[in-house]
Amino acid sequence: MCSFDNATLMCKRALSYLKVAEQAFNSGYYDVSSTNCEISAELLIKSTYLLFRLFISRIAQH
């Protein structure tokens, strides 16, 4: 699996965690919601970093 695929997978997982966070928040489970938001944010940060590294490596090849 290449970096782009990994980043895409992380983005999809982040969206899933964010959806769960919204449902938990609406149900009054605020601690669960905040934990899922944190996990979602971390996955988005990691996927952004992977895409950045991929972009830089492609630039360096040219």
N, C-alpha and C positions, 0 to 999 in steps of 0.2 A: 504494500500500500504506500503510495507516495504522500508527500507532505500535503499536497492539495486535497487528497482524499481524506487524510486525517483531519485537516482543518474543517472540511465540509462536515464530516461526522461530528466533530466537536460542536459546530454551530447548531446542528440538528439536535444534539443532546442538550445544549444550552436552552434551546427553545422549549424542549420538553420539560426541563426543570422549571422554566419560567411559567409555563402553563400550570404546572402543579402548584407553584408558589401562589399564583392568582387564585386557584381553587381553594387552597388552604387559607389564604387571607380572607376570602369571602365567607368561609366557614368559621372564621374566628380563631384559627390555629396560627397565631402570629409568629410563634417561635419556629414552627415548621416552615412557614412562608419565608421568613428571613433567611433560614438555612438554605432553602432551595434557591433563593435569589443570589446568595453568596456563591453557591456552586455554579449557577448559571453565569455569573459575572466572571468567575475564574476560568471557566471553559472558553468564554468569548475572548478573554485576554490571551489565553494559550493559543487559540486558533489564529488570532491576529498576529501573534509572534511567529507562528509557523508560516503564515502567508508572507510576512515581512521577510523572513529568512529565505523563503523560496524566491521572492522577488529580487532580493539582493544577489542571490546566487545566479539567477538568470542574467542580471545586468553584468555581473563579473565575467560571465562566459562570452559576452559580446565585446 
